[in-house]
């Protein structure tokens, strides 16, 4: 498939108005655009970091609280400072941004301001016309931007079924990062759990660097809403490199380019690389061919009758099963049922109970210890799987 336009949308700090931007996001997606949504109450630095890591063509900012002239200008300044001046900035704010404000903002490097009454069609047409082809950057690429552009090349190559995408997987056995695969059904709390793990990685080892590949489904024949960043709080850190990937027509929870992108990240100096799949079903086995070093299945207690557990094939292969949201009423029974199900496999598997949304949750601490027990920081020797 042709490489889609990728943009990032966000709402500035001290602004919780997300109704308009969510409506616009859905319209962009409907017209084949991939939208990385960062969420609301975001600092300029968070927006710029995300835009660089995601290698988007443009940033769309929705501002309804004032302070827009300086905020937009600060985003433009930071993009230039980090060698990413080819990433454009546009936005809007209903009746908040005046025409005089817009003139000032354009003078400071903002591409376009959409006013109240602008149709969604006009916005889509503008994005397609102006950001379908990337502007050329003359600056020497800094490390994060260089890595981001390489990931884009791998995604594009996989979409065109290029032999290059296959070639990139050749050295997967010699990577230096520990790779953790996290999967589970939608709504189990995978993203929140990952964000809490990242907090522990960052605080326990002041030198560790974390890479994250996060997947969201592409809408058939349309674009994709890549929204995991919107719930990431602790991961807004320069030691964390996060890339959102759309499945782009591939079933099973991952992208056609996941393996090659993983291989690149695992050779880029990260201590840990975390892969999060899309919400998966009963038959999904996303991590094959030694793709990861450790597999974690995240579930919640509301999976239905006990019989349903017999149908979840990931329970047979997961190294660790996390039962999240154990503050729910049915949690105690669910833990017993899942533990009984795991005994059928007759191999060493761990079960951990967590409430990832809870501050300093002891279950997340236990999970962190299981992940790092082979030694914090450096990746342990690769385990041979039969």
Helices and strands as residue ranges (DSSP letters): E 6-11, H 19-30, E 34-37, H 44-54, E 58-62, H 68-81, E 88-92, H 99-107, E 112-114, H 120-131, H 143-159, H 163-167, G 172-174, E 178-184, H 190-204, E 210-216, E 224-226, G 228-231, E 240-246, H 258-265, E 272-276, E 294-300, G 306-311, H 314-317, E 320-324, H 331-343, E 350-353, H 362-372
